[in-house]
Amino acid sequence: MKNTYLIKYVFLLLFVFSATAVLAQSSVITGKIVDETNQPLPSATVSVVGQQISTGTDVNGNYRLSVANGTVTLHVTFVGYDAMDKTINVSGNVTVGFKLTPNSKSLNEVVVIGYGSVQKKDLTGDVTVVTAKDFQQGQITSPEDLIAGKIAGVTVTSNGGAPGAGSTVRIRGGASFAASNDPLYIIDNVPIQNAAISGSADPLSTIDPNDIESITVLKDASATAIYGSRASNGVIIVTTKKGTVGPPKINFSTSYSLANKTKDVDVLSASQLRSVIDAYDAANGTNKAALLGTANTNWQNEIYQQGQTNDNNLSITGATKNMPYRISVGYLDQTGILKTSDLKRGTASISLTPSFFNNTLKLNINAKGSEEDTRFANTGAIGAAVQFDPTQPVYVKGSPWDGYYEWYNTPNDPSSGVNPNTPRNPVGMLEDNHNTANIYRSIGNVQLDYSFPFIPGLRANLNLAYDIAKGAGNTFVPINAAQSYSSMGANNPYGGNYTNTVGEFYLNYVKDIKSIKSKIDVVAGYGYYDDRSTTFNYYSYTAAKDTIAGTKPAFPYSKYQNTLISYYSRLTYTYDDKYILQGSIRTDGSSRFSPTNRWGVFPGGAFTWKVIDEDFLKDSHVFSDLKLRLGYGITGNQEGISDYAYLPTYALGASAGLYQFGNSFYNTYTPSAYNTDLKWEQTATTNIGVDYGFLDNRITGKVDAYLKKTSNLLATVNIPPGSNFSNQLLSNVGNVQAQGLEFEINTIPIKTKDITWNVSFNATFQNSKITNLTLVNTPGFIGEYPPTGGTINGGYGAYAEFDAVGHPQNSFYLYQQVYGANGQPLEGVYKSSNGVNPDLNIEHSPYPTQIYGFSTSFTYKKWTASTVLRANLGNYMYNNIDANFGNLINIIPASGTINNATTSYLKSNFSQADILSDYYLQNASFLKMDNLGLSYNVGHIFNNQHTTLRVNANCQNVFTVTKYTGVDPESSNGIDYNFYPVPRTFTLGLNLGL
Amino acid sequence: MGFNQNINLRDMKTDFYKILGITALIASCLASCKKDLNRLPANTATANVVYSTPLGIKEGLAKAYSAFAVTSNTGGPGATDVPGGDPGNSDFLRLFWNVQELTADQAKCAWSGSSNPGISDLCQDVWDPTNAVLKGLFERSIYQITLCNDFLRQTTDAQLASYGITGSNVTDVHYYRAEVRFLRAYQYWVLMDVFGDPSYVDETTPIGTYFPQQISRTALYAYVESELKAIDPLLMAPHTNEYGRVDQAADWALQARLYLNAQVYTGTADWTDAMTYSQKVITANYPLVTKYQNLFLADNNLNNTEVILSINYDGTNTQTYGGTTFIINSSVNNTWSEGAGFYGVPNGGWTGNRATQNLTALFSDTTGKTDTRAIFRIRETTCDTLLSFTSGIGVIKFKNINSNGTSAASPSGTFVNTDFPLFRSAEMYLTYAEAALRAGTNTSQGLTYYNTVRNRAYVGNVVPVAGISLSDILNERGREFYWEAQRRTDLIRFGEFTGGTYLWPFKGGPVGGTNVASFRSIFPLPATDITANPNLKQNPGYN
């Protein structure tokens, strides 16, 4: 099929600089370069190592080079094939032929899937692999950020700029309400706990990204169904680097980063605030100006700093006898841009992959450990810096509150007491708050894979794994800190631990039956997953460690445990290496459900047609790959819900909830709401996809369309009061439907000896809507209100979002602002159908309907420039900062202080905090350049062929194009408030191989 | 793959049996793990644990009581058993207080409807079925009823026997059960008074996903009356139970209130029973305390002869952002020159509730020097800007200060110790006076009782009034019970709540007040509960 490559002639034009003839005694080398099927490879590059000589092959795969006589090494490269060297002694014209073999980046790449792996060309599901070379570059602390913008249908949204804060990952959006929307993470065969342990910013941040070899994302249900219960939100398989056979290789990488805030919240300057106060005084005959100070403080400059990161990783890879190993250690020291936030992380990992008995028994042993020391900044300072009066200084002489300027009940009179209803000094909130935590985590497994010698094709695989962590922290606030004045400071410990254990066993039988052109591959297995967690409960303490009355916990610790038992099997039948039929079934039992509803059955099926291998495409000049995939599967979800929600139980209260009879205070027993009928949430996904490759895979990609229908949704919904011990109950109620179209294209427009240009682009169109949220048909039902999420700041029990039937989850639900003739919003005037009460209107959602990702890298000789851009369209954001602070009652509150406002006030002139107005709802579509990098591959150093050196410079969060007026248009919940801003980071790094 | 090119199907069959054998062997080893799916919580208990000890039962009883006071016992004051809104706004008294006071003539709140959903619509009488406060109260009341139902289900004699409770412990539980039935009847009275036709559940109702039936106001009246009569002999005699617990006097007091409003609830007046039961309480010896102010101070649990039943709060042990903590903090400004600490809440002062001039107009002297009930802090004498706390009259009747003037303990400087009187005997005196006046019988006894209440309020010798009219009764109740969550019920009984004859600031919306449609004397059933329960039909006027 690969006999002509006409279009590649275009690229030949780029070879004009090639092949400079060398005088003196020279000879001509000619030859033909063919592929593994002996088809000629035109435009392959042939060069002479160590000399400025190179050429390309012609349409028949032939090349011709003139070289000086002597020993020369020819180096042949071709896209998608392993490079090949041949050393020859030239003393006259000679013919040297090459037969190249497809390289690991091609379709023969092995892709890990659930309980096994397949060659990429035989994949039946929607699976995307991102390998280390395509990861996002720069200062990456959390592994999920490595794939941001790289895969269609996968969104990676930063949880903020705090050191180690991590990201929220959504694969094809999220359909669940009460249950988790996080994908299942599997790190080296260990399904890991993705719930944060107290003291850890992000559970994945305990893995050093430097140790990761590849990240595989399973998106559709035919791929994920084998993970059954836990796979409704997709699966992310992280594979770490492993040992390789050969002499020990040492790799050292180090980077240094500087991070700065990108943008401030637009607030009034000191002089603007003065004018507002003066105008108010003039209009009202007051003297609020007397409250103003004389300083000119930019509070946002006061709370932020330049963040620094130093990240180091050292690894040794090699093998002793039949024991390949890889050992690595890493150390990260990061200070955040918000003062007082920092993270120190040490990591160590070891991987051993020995094999025994003539390779029939393979062991895969991994252990990773990390220790994190984090200081969490008091993020309340972010909002306080917006609100705090800029005419006041940071420090004031004689302040009893650690020297900080604070508001008192009578301004400037400390003896009148700290004003309880005003913001605290933002700098004091940071510097006087010492929230430090220490986390230890270890993830490890031993996997034994045994091929039975007496039954060819049968192997058994046993995987025993653990994921344990313990964390402890303390929040100390000195007694002279205004932020905890009412409790005489704070000295509050916290902590917890968890232990997850995993046992998995499966048998795999593979049989090739040539006589009927068939191949079968059967997997049958069992899994046991046990998650235990403990949270310690403490008294609250003053700074002096005196217990605060009324804070005695009911129990010294809270303990939770849930267990999952699974049986699964998968049959893959391949006919003629062209038609692949796959079916899988998994049944899971969860301790979170009553014995009656405990077990869920999750089937999946897929059909794949490798069209490219059909005779009618054998001679195609255009297609180099074409594969059609059809998949259907049902997956379950129960992750994230309470462990015991089906059991009727009574909870003894804490000490602040006692009740007095006579002269005694009695503790109380509260019956908990329970639902014995709880069962698995189920998502049925239909996926149709095409994998394509053109021009010998210079252009590859895929197109997928999916329809996801979630039923028996686990949602906390309003129930009739009186029917249970609450007015809301976790129930299986409702349906969500999501559909999407995903498109990926990866091209290599230029591939020569000196220049390689890669371009990847992906696009996702997705929308989801709630189709039902009630158990019985309820006329007039709009949605669940109040919702379970979407609470906004500035109100007590106020929500900006709503789960409405016919709309996406968390759609905004606000009053429709009415505007005057001059375009000014009319305060308190909203659209109303009855003329009295304003109507809440469902409009837009936080979730984008279109997502684009673009990556490119351009390599010229030793230089590589690369960039990653992302765009989200159709996502909206509620600007809670403006809603809260952009009004007069915030500037001049009843509490007798002056506060600063956002400049939104100058536009709206609102007197009240009209937080339910859709005036604050903004289109937050954006285009971001995530990354811009330049690296230089120095190559061998010290004249040593085994050494390599690469240096790189990177800028992350380069720019954002958006109409959104707040600091960052991107958030996972659509509500902008006190968000730790994601900084712009500049990184210099080097990677040394020895 | 490719390990054996010459395979035949018979080999495969043999292999298949071998694999099957291996699989079966492994499967049998694994089946034993299934029992691990029965996980039980570590800190919570099942009913047979809770109700197997006298203390456990009393802690169950304490929950039925504490549900009046706190929002939740497990998560502290920031958590709630009745989710859906702000947890601090979800206790019984705060919700009931807002409904009874803000909708009426005396109290208005400065908090905007955006930041405190539902509040300003109540102040302006424009509430609709989505009102957050009404939803909160409906759900809180029924939640408390559900708790009572569970206690009654778990403590039948048969259940107690099965839990191993015997002897005098059983006798105690019989009293508990009667008290719990009272608490349930009280909440049904609230629902009847506020919502008219609410849902109905009792101890025979299942727990799960069940659609309760709607009950009519008249049927509910009959039920509440029958319950109160049924438990009368089962309760402890007046003054014999522990402080904070229900006795017969509370039962009579609620009956007196019920009968006084019988005409509103059923269309048929029952002045005779109102007199009978208020007289029973008065006879049972609940003399008015000498100093009116002492009824509303931090140590009002001590030496309090007047209060029949109270909701008990404690700044350390019974913390809530509702209840009297709400009443006191919401009425105080931290920037007042004397400081919020003067009222016992040094870290509080929420600048919300203040009185209208309709309250001060009831007093000829608002300084408190003649009528000691005038406990005001007057800065502006009219309330004409709804969202401004300073526009109106400060009410400082409730304080977290002891009767001897010392500050009361409050670890946070916000939570208070002041108990809230659900029933005090002054109400019984005025109930008797009103019922007698309306019935035209025993009016001189009624006049005496009226003067008893009036005279206590006055400093020095005061000339008893010689005759009273119905409007005197309403005004006296206005002076005596302001800020005590009684006003809306009183105005409805006197026909002044709706319509346009009696106006107050923001009645119906405008500053000067306007006509309010009569259907608003009953509140709408919450929209969420209408949609969650197909058995509920909305009250007239709200569709």
HADDOCK unambig.tbl for C-alpha pairs under 7 A between the chains (distance, minus, plus):
assign (segid A and resid 409 and name CA) (segid B and resid 334 and name CA) 6.21 0.50 0.50
assign (segid A and resid 409 and name CA) (segid B and resid 335 and name CA) 5.12 0.50 0.50
assign (segid A and resid 410 and name CA) (segid B and resid 335 and name CA) 6.51 0.50 0.50
assign (segid A and resid 420 and name CA) (segid B and resid 347 and name CA) 5.48 0.50 0.50
assign (segid A and resid 420 and name CA) (segid B and resid 348 and name CA) 6.57 0.50 0.50
assign (segid A and resid 455 and name CA) (segid B and resid 15 and name CA) 6.19 0.50 0.50
assign (segid A and resid 486 and name CA) (segid B and resid 347 and name CA) 6.88 0.50 0.50
assign (segid A and resid 486 and name CA) (segid B and resid 412 and name CA) 5.86 0.50 0.50
assign (segid A and resid 486 and name CA) (segid B and resid 413 and name CA) 6.68 0.50 0.50
assign (segid A and resid 487 and name CA) (segid B and resid 412 and name CA) 6.48 0.50 0.50
assign (segid A and resid 510 and name CA) (segid B and resid 1 and name CA) 6.92 0.50 0.50
assign (segid A and resid 511 and name CA) (segid B and resid 1 and name CA) 6.65 0.50 0.50
assign (segid A and resid 512 and name CA) (segid B and resid 1 and name CA) 5.89 0.50 0.50
assign (segid A and resid 512 and name CA) (segid B and resid 2 and name CA) 6.48 0.50 0.50
assign (segid A and resid 513 and name CA) (segid B and resid 7 and name CA) 6.73 0.50 0.50
assign (segid A and resid 514 and name CA) (segid B and resid 5 and name CA) 6.88 0.50 0.50
assign (segid A and resid 549 and name CA) (segid B and resid 316 and name CA) 6.03 0.50 0.50
assign (segid A and resid 549 and name CA) (segid B and resid 411 and name CA) 6.61 0.50 0.50
assign (segid A and resid 550 and name CA) (segid B and resid 316 and name CA) 4.86 0.50 0.50
assign (segid A and resid 550 and name CA) (segid B and resid 317 and name CA) 5.48 0.50 0.50
assign (segid A and resid 558 and name CA) (segid B and resid 43 and name CA) 6.72 0.50 0.50
assign (segid A and resid 559 and name CA) (segid B and resid 42 and name CA) 5.79 0.50 0.50
assign (segid A and resid 560 and name CA) (segid B and resid 41 and name CA) 6.56 0.50 0.50
assign (segid A and resid 561 and name CA) (segid B and resid 39 and name CA) 6.76 0.50 0.50
assign (segid A and resid 562 and name CA) (segid B and resid 39 and name CA) 6.63 0.50 0.50
assign (segid A and resid 563 and name CA) (segid B and resid 36 and name CA) 6.79 0.50 0.50
assign (segid A and resid 563 and name CA) (segid B and resid 37 and name CA) 5.74 0.50 0.50
assign (segid A and resid 564 and name CA) (segid B and resid 37 and name CA) 6.95 0.50 0.50
assign (segid A and resid 590 and name CA) (segid B and resid 37 and name CA) 6.26 0.50 0.50
assign (segid A and resid 591 and name CA) (segid B and resid 37 and name CA) 4.28 0.50 0.50
assign (segid A and resid 591 and name CA) (segid B and resid 38 and name CA) 5.76 0.50 0.50
assign (segid A and resid 591 and name CA) (segid B and resid 39 and name CA) 6.02 0.50 0.50
assign (segid A and resid 644 and name CA) (segid B and resid 41 and name CA) 6.68 0.50 0.50
assign (segid A and resid 648 and name CA) (segid B and resid 46 and name CA) 6.69 0.50 0.50
assign (segid A and resid 649 and name CA) (segid B and resid 44 and name CA) 5.98 0.50 0.50
assign (segid A and resid 649 and name CA) (segid B and resid 45 and name CA) 5.41 0.50 0.50
assign (segid A and resid 649 and name CA) (segid B and resid 46 and name CA) 4.73 0.50 0.50
assign (segid A and resid 649 and name CA) (segid B and resid 47 and name CA) 6.83 0.50 0.50
assign (segid A and resid 650 and name CA) (segid B and resid 44 and name CA) 5.50 0.50 0.50
assign (segid A and resid 650 and name CA) (segid B and resid 45 and name CA) 5.14 0.50 0.50
assign (segid A and resid 650 and name CA) (segid B and resid 46 and name CA) 5.96 0.50 0.50
assign (segid A and resid 650 and name CA) (segid B and resid 47 and name CA) 6.96 0.50 0.50
assign (segid A and resid 651 and name CA) (segid B and resid 44 and name CA) 4.82 0.50 0.50
assign (segid A and resid 651 and name CA) (segid B and resid 45 and name CA) 6.53 0.50 0.50
assign (segid A and resid 652 and name CA) (segid B and resid 44 and name CA) 6.99 0.50 0.50
assign (segid A and resid 652 and name CA) (segid B and resid 74 and name CA) 6.93 0.50 0.50
assign (segid A and resid 653 and name CA) (segid B and resid 73 and name CA) 4.57 0.50 0.50
assign (segid A and resid 653 and name CA) (segid B and resid 74 and name CA) 4.39 0.50 0.50
assign (segid A and resid 654 and name CA) (segid B and resid 73 and name CA) 6.08 0.50 0.50
assign (segid A and resid 654 and name CA) (segid B and resid 74 and name CA) 5.38 0.50 0.50
assign (segid A and resid 654 and name CA) (segid B and resid 76 and name CA) 6.82 0.50 0.50
assign (segid A and resid 655 and name CA) (segid B and resid 317 and name CA) 6.03 0.50 0.50
assign (segid A and resid 656 and name CA) (segid B and resid 76 and name CA) 5.93 0.50 0.50
assign (segid A and resid 656 and name CA) (segid B and resid 316 and name CA) 6.26 0.50 0.50
assign (segid A and resid 656 and name CA) (segid B and resid 317 and name CA) 4.46 0.50 0.50
assign (segid A and resid 656 and name CA) (segid B and resid 318 and name CA) 5.16 0.50 0.50
assign (segid A and resid 656 and name CA) (segid B and resid 319 and name CA) 5.42 0.50 0.50
assign (segid A and resid 657 and name CA) (segid B and resid 70 and name CA) 6.62 0.50 0.50
assign (segid A and resid 657 and name CA) (segid B and resid 72 and name CA) 6.87 0.50 0.50
assign (segid A and resid 657 and name CA) (segid B and resid 73 and name CA) 4.41 0.50 0.50
assign (segid A and resid 657 and name CA) (segid B and resid 76 and name CA) 6.34 0.50 0.50
assign (segid A and resid 657 and name CA) (segid B and resid 317 and name CA) 6.05 0.50 0.50
assign (segid A and resid 657 and name CA) (segid B and resid 318 and name CA) 4.87 0.50 0.50
assign (segid A and resid 657 and name CA) (segid B and resid 319 and name CA) 6.21 0.50 0.50
assign (segid A and resid 658 and name CA) (segid B and resid 317 and name CA) 5.39 0.50 0.50
assign (segid A and resid 658 and name CA) (segid B and resid 318 and name CA) 5.27 0.50 0.50
assign (segid A and resid 659 and name CA) (segid B and resid 62 and name CA) 6.21 0.50 0.50
assign (segid A and resid 659 and name CA) (segid B and resid 66 and name CA) 5.50 0.50 0.50
assign (segid A and resid 659 and name CA) (segid B and resid 318 and name CA) 6.15 0.50 0.50
assign (segid A and resid 660 and name CA) (segid B and resid 244 and name CA) 6.69 0.50 0.50
assign (segid A and resid 660 and name CA) (segid B and resid 312 and name CA) 6.42 0.50 0.50
assign (segid A and resid 661 and name CA) (segid B and resid 242 and name CA) 5.84 0.50 0.50
assign (segid A and resid 661 and name CA) (segid B and resid 243 and name CA) 5.47 0.50 0.50
assign (segid A and resid 661 and name CA) (segid B and resid 244 and name CA) 5.23 0.50 0.50
assign (segid A and resid 661 and name CA) (segid B and resid 245 and name CA) 6.54 0.50 0.50
assign (segid A and resid 662 and name CA) (segid B and resid 242 and name CA) 4.60 0.50 0.50
assign (segid A and resid 662 and name CA) (segid B and resid 243 and name CA) 4.24 0.50 0.50
assign (segid A and resid 662 and name CA) (segid B and resid 244 and name CA) 6.49 0.50 0.50
assign (segid A and resid 666 and name CA) (segid B and resid 59 and name CA) 6.29 0.50 0.50
assign (segid A and resid 666 and name CA) (segid B and resid 62 and name CA) 6.52 0.50 0.50
assign (segid A and resid 667 and name CA) (segid B and resid 59 and name CA) 5.69 0.50 0.50
assign (segid A and resid 668 and name CA) (segid B and resid 59 and name CA) 4.41 0.50 0.50
assign (segid A and resid 668 and name CA) (segid B and resid 60 and name CA) 5.84 0.50 0.50
assign (segid A and resid 668 and name CA) (segid B and resid 62 and name CA) 5.40 0.50 0.50
assign (segid A and resid 668 and name CA) (segid B and resid 63 and name CA) 4.81 0.50 0.50
assign (segid A and resid 668 and name CA) (segid B and resid 73 and name CA) 6.91 0.50 0.50
assign (segid A and resid 669 and name CA) (segid B and resid 59 and name CA) 5.56 0.50 0.50
assign (segid A and resid 669 and name CA) (segid B and resid 60 and name CA) 5.03 0.50 0.50
assign (segid A and resid 669 and name CA) (segid B and resid 63 and name CA) 5.92 0.50 0.50
assign (segid A and resid 670 and name CA) (segid B and resid 63 and name CA) 6.37 0.50 0.50
assign (segid A and resid 675 and name CA) (segid B and resid 208 and name CA) 6.14 0.50 0.50
assign (segid A and resid 718 and name CA) (segid B and resid 528 and name CA) 6.93 0.50 0.50
assign (segid A and resid 718 and name CA) (segid B and resid 532 and name CA) 6.30 0.50 0.50
assign (segid A and resid 719 and name CA) (segid B and resid 532 and name CA) 5.37 0.50 0.50
assign (segid A and resid 720 and name CA) (segid B and resid 211 and name CA) 6.24 0.50 0.50
assign (segid A and resid 720 and name CA) (segid B and resid 529 and name CA) 5.82 0.50 0.50
assign (segid A and resid 720 and name CA) (segid B and resid 532 and name CA) 5.29 0.50 0.50
assign (segid A and resid 720 and name CA) (segid B and resid 533 and name CA) 5.30 0.50 0.50
assign (segid A and resid 721 and name CA) (segid B and resid 139 and name CA) 5.87 0.50 0.50
assign (segid A and resid 721 and name CA) (segid B and resid 142 and name CA) 6.01 0.50 0.50
assign (segid A and resid 721 and name CA) (segid B and resid 143 and name CA) 6.56 0.50 0.50
assign (segid A and resid 722 and name CA) (segid B and resid 142 and name CA) 5.65 0.50 0.50
assign (segid A and resid 722 and name CA) (segid B and resid 143 and name CA) 6.16 0.50 0.50
assign (segid A and resid 722 and name CA) (segid B and resid 146 and name CA) 5.48 0.50 0.50
assign (segid A and resid 722 and name CA) (segid B and resid 201 and name CA) 6.03 0.50 0.50
assign (segid A and resid 722 and name CA) (segid B and resid 212 and name CA) 6.92 0.50 0.50
assign (segid A and resid 723 and name CA) (segid B and resid 206 and name CA) 6.87 0.50 0.50
assign (segid A and resid 723 and name CA) (segid B and resid 207 and name CA) 5.30 0.50 0.50
assign (segid A and resid 723 and name CA) (segid B and resid 208 and name CA) 5.80 0.50 0.50
assign (segid A and resid 723 and name CA) (segid B and resid 209 and name CA) 5.91 0.50 0.50
assign (segid A and resid 723 and name CA) (segid B and resid 210 and name CA) 5.19 0.50 0.50
assign (segid A and resid 723 and name CA) (segid B and resid 211 and name CA) 6.74 0.50 0.50
assign (segid A and resid 723 and name CA) (segid B and resid 212 and name CA) 6.82 0.50 0.50
assign (segid A and resid 724 and name CA) (segid B and resid 207 and name CA) 5.04 0.50 0.50
assign (segid A and resid 724 and name CA) (segid B and resid 208 and name CA) 5.60 0.50 0.50
assign (segid A and resid 725 and name CA) (segid B and resid 143 and name CA) 6.44 0.50 0.50
assign (segid A and resid 725 and name CA) (segid B and resid 146 and name CA) 6.52 0.50 0.50
assign (segid A and resid 726 and name CA) (segid B and resid 81 and name CA) 6.26 0.50 0.50
assign (segid A and resid 726 and name CA) (segid B and resid 82 and name CA) 5.70 0.50 0.50
assign (segid A and resid 726 and name CA) (segid B and resid 143 and name CA) 6.35 0.50 0.50
assign (segid A and resid 727 and name CA) (segid B and resid 82 and name CA) 6.05 0.50 0.50
assign (segid A and resid 727 and name CA) (segid B and resid 83 and name CA) 6.98 0.50 0.50
assign (segid A and resid 727 and name CA) (segid B and resid 139 and name CA) 6.41 0.50 0.50
assign (segid A and resid 728 and name CA) (segid B and resid 83 and name CA) 6.82 0.50 0.50
assign (segid A and resid 778 and name CA) (segid B and resid 531 and name CA) 6.19 0.50 0.50
assign (segid A and resid 781 and name CA) (segid B and resid 531 and name CA) 6.18 0.50 0.50
assign (segid A and resid 785 and name CA) (segid B and resid 528 and name CA) 6.96 0.50 0.50
assign (segid A and resid 786 and name CA) (segid B and resid 84 and name CA) 5.60 0.50 0.50
assign (segid A and resid 794 and name CA) (segid B and resid 115 and name CA) 5.85 0.50 0.50
assign (segid A and resid 795 and name CA) (segid B and resid 114 and name CA) 6.56 0.50 0.50
assign (segid A and resid 795 and name CA) (segid B and resid 115 and name CA) 3.55 0.50 0.50
assign (segid A and resid 795 and name CA) (segid B and resid 116 and name CA) 5.68 0.50 0.50
assign (segid A and resid 796 and name CA) (segid B and resid 86 and name CA) 5.08 0.50 0.50
assign (segid A and resid 796 and name CA) (segid B and resid 115 and name CA) 5.77 0.50 0.50
assign (segid A and resid 796 and name CA) (segid B and resid 116 and name CA) 5.20 0.50 0.50
assign (segid A and resid 797 and name CA) (segid B and resid 85 and name CA) 4.23 0.50 0.50
assign (segid A and resid 797 and name CA) (segid B and resid 86 and name CA) 3.88 0.50 0.50
assign (segid A and resid 797 and name CA) (segid B and resid 116 and name CA) 6.90 0.50 0.50
assign (segid A and resid 797 and name CA) (segid B and resid 117 and name CA) 6.79 0.50 0.50
assign (segid A and resid 798 and name CA) (segid B and resid 115 and name CA) 6.55 0.50 0.50
assign (segid A and resid 798 and name CA) (segid B and resid 117 and name CA) 6.44 0.50 0.50
assign (segid A and resid 894 and name CA) (segid B and resid 351 and name CA) 6.96 0.50 0.50
assign (segid A and resid 895 and name CA) (segid B and resid 334 and name CA) 6.61 0.50 0.50
assign (segid A and resid 895 and name CA) (segid B and resid 335 and name CA) 6.14 0.50 0.50
assign (segid A and resid 896 and name CA) (segid B and resid 335 and name CA) 6.12 0.50 0.50
assign (segid A and resid 914 and name CA) (segid B and resid 114 and name CA) 5.90 0.50 0.50
assign (segid A and resid 915 and name CA) (segid B and resid 114 and name CA) 5.75 0.50 0.50
assign (segid A and resid 916 and name CA) (segid B and resid 114 and name CA) 5.91 0.50 0.50
